[in-house]
Structures are given as structure tokens and as C-alpha cells.
């Protein structure tokens, strides 16, 4: 499938010009390949994207809807629409057969998060494990730093993994974070996270070179998101907290707790690096749901 016409050029365009994440490039490539594979299996593929018709697209979506999750289907259609927009821009096709297709609505469950009490328990876990000789000193202080930065700054795990010492102003308590689409934003990290970083640097005689990672393995190599996901599971288990929590759900906790304490919605949007306010508004629904639950449990007329 890698030899499909225009697909490699499209992926290069996404990565180099649109500057989308490698994850999105991978998903959009898979969407195009999956569609062509379906067309070939149905005997309809003629090695020319200009020959695809809306009726074929509708049949494809019906078939895919039987086997794929709704969110996966939406992602695939987004990728295929983007691919056809690229083809139209370069004069390869005259129309986009994926324009105006109807997709099943996505369920939008409220994001999961830890309560403030649970969050404090999790943040205390790495050092507690070290004191109990269940975790090495370096790993304990490094993991504490990771948790404090994820929660204190509301960072995405990819942003944390890519964060260098040169992007952190210890005096101001601010990090210049490179977010989605390579958009830079300023993130206050909070005094606790900054003290944790200073302690980590001093305790292990780290140079803190401009382009060296803020969080690293013992050998100095940059950490990968998967490694952080694994260590989070260890600390969740030790703290007897839900094991389905992920680094991104610590970001949910950050946003929810900010709003619970009166933060302005637009300020939270900026801190999270959301392009649209509607993405941030989900956390307002979380806070309202919690208030309603508290009313239901405590009020005699509820």
C-alpha cells in the first residue's frame, strides 16, 4: 500500500507543511490504505482516486460502521477528507466524495479525573516507595517530578517528554511548551513543581544543559510517553487508585481542579493549549455534574 499514488507526498505535506504530529500522519495514512484495501476487496479499485464515487463511499461507511468504533470511523473519514482536499489542491481530482457524508454521532462521556485527595495521595507515592526501599532514589525523585509537572502544568505527556531545561525559567516558574501543531505556549508550572525540579537537579548533580531533557532515564536519555504511562501504573497501584488513569487524565484533573477553584474558562483554555473553547468547556460539565451529585446526596429534597 505504500506505493499508492500521491499518498507519500500527502504524508510529507502533513508532516512538513501542516506540521501535524507523527501520530496523526500515521492515522491518516492508515485511513487511506484501509479505504483502498476495501475498494480492492470489493473489486472497485482502479488505481485512480479521481474515479471514486460518493455511492462507493457510502457503501464503505456502512461496512466500516459494522466493525469499527465510531471514533475510529470519524478519524478515518477526517483523514480521507484531508487527503482529497490535498488532491483537489494539486489538481488530481475535481471533487471530494467524502464531503457531506453522514457519520454516526460520537458519544461524549465526561472525562475521568482524580479528586484532589486522590491526587495528593498519588503525588506522595514515589517518595514513599523510596523510603520503603521499593524504588531507587533517582527513580523516586524523577517520578515525583514527572507527576508534579503533568498535574502542576497540565502538560500533555508528549509535551513533557519533549521539554528541555532551556525551555524552563526557574525564576519565573514558567515553561515554554511545544504543543500540538508545533504551537508554543507559556505554562506556569507552580512553585511545588519548580521546587521539585530544583531538588532533582541539585540532588543528582545534573547539568541542566539547554537542550537536555527535563525528565530522563538514569542514563540521561529522553523518556518516551510509553515509559511514563508504565511508571504511572506502578504508582497508581501503590496508591490504591484506579489503574485506568493515564497521564492525559492527570491533565483532566488539572483542568477540573482549576475550574473548581474559580479559574476563568478562557484562562484554562490557554493553559491547556486548546484551539477551541468548546474543547475546554467539557470540564465545566464535569464540575456541574459533581455539584449535582453533591446536591443529590446531601439535600433533603433531592
C-alpha positions, 0 to 999 in steps of 0.5 A, a space after each residue: 500500500 505504500 506505493 499508492 499514488 500521491 499518498 507519500 507526498 500527502 504524508 510529507 505535506 502533513 508532516 512538513 507543511 501542516 506540521 501535524 504530529 507523527 501520530 496523526 500522519 500515521 492515522 491518516 495514512 492508515 485511513 487511506 490504505 484501509 479505504 483502498 484495501 476495501 475498494 480492492 476487496 470489493 473489486 472497485 479499485 482502479 488505481 485512480 482516486 479521481 474515479 471514486 464515487 460518493 455511492 462507493 463511499 457510502 457503501 464503505 461507511 456502512 461496512 466500516 460502521 459494522 466493525 469499527 468504533 465510531 471514533 475510529 470511523 470519524 478519524 478515518 473519514 477526517 483523514 480521507 477528507 484531508 487527503 482529497 482536499 490535498 488532491 483537489 489542491 494539486 489538481 488530481 481530482 475535481 471533487 471530494 466524495 467524502 464531503 457531506 457524508 453522514 457519520 454516526 454521532 460520537 458519544 461524549 462521556 465526561 472525562 475521568 479525573 482524580 479528586 484532589 485527595 486522590 491526587 495528593 495521595 498519588 503525588 506522595 507515592 514515589 517518595 514513599 516507595 523510596 523510603 520503603 526501599 521499593 524504588 531507587 532514589 533517582 527513580 523516586 525523585 524523577 517520578 515525583 517530578 514527572 507527576 508534579 509537572 503533568 498535574 502542576 502544568 497540565 502538560 500533555 505527556 508528549 509535551 513533557 517528554 519533549 521539554 528541555 531545561 532551556 525551555 524552563 525559567 526557574 525564576 519565573 516558574 514558567 515553561 515554554 511548551 511545544 504543543 500540538 501543531 508545533 504551537 508554543 505556549 507559556 505554562 506556569 508550572 507552580 512553585 511545588 513543581 519548580 521546587 521539585 525540579 530544583 531538588 532533582 537537579 541539585 540532588 543528582 548533580 545534573 547539568 541542566 544543559 539547554 537542550 537536555 531533557 527535563 525528565 530522563 532515564 538514569 542514563 540521561 536519555 529522553 523518556 518516551 510517553 510509553 515509559 511514563 504511562 508504565 511508571 504511572 501504573 506502578 504508582 497508581 497501584 501503590 496508591 490504591 487508585 484506579 489503574 485506568 488513569 493515564 497521564 492525559 487524565 492527570 491533565 483532566 484533573 488539572 483542568 477540573 481542579 482549576 475550574 473548581 477553584 474559580 479559574 476563568 474558562 478562557 484562562 484554562 483554555 490557554 493553559 491547556 493549549 486548546 484551539 477551541 473553547 468548546 474543547 475546554 468547556 467539557 470540564 465545566 460539565 464535569 464540575 456541574 455534574 459533581 455539584 449535582 451529585 453533591 446536591 443529590 446526596 446531601 439535600 433533603 429534597 433531592 
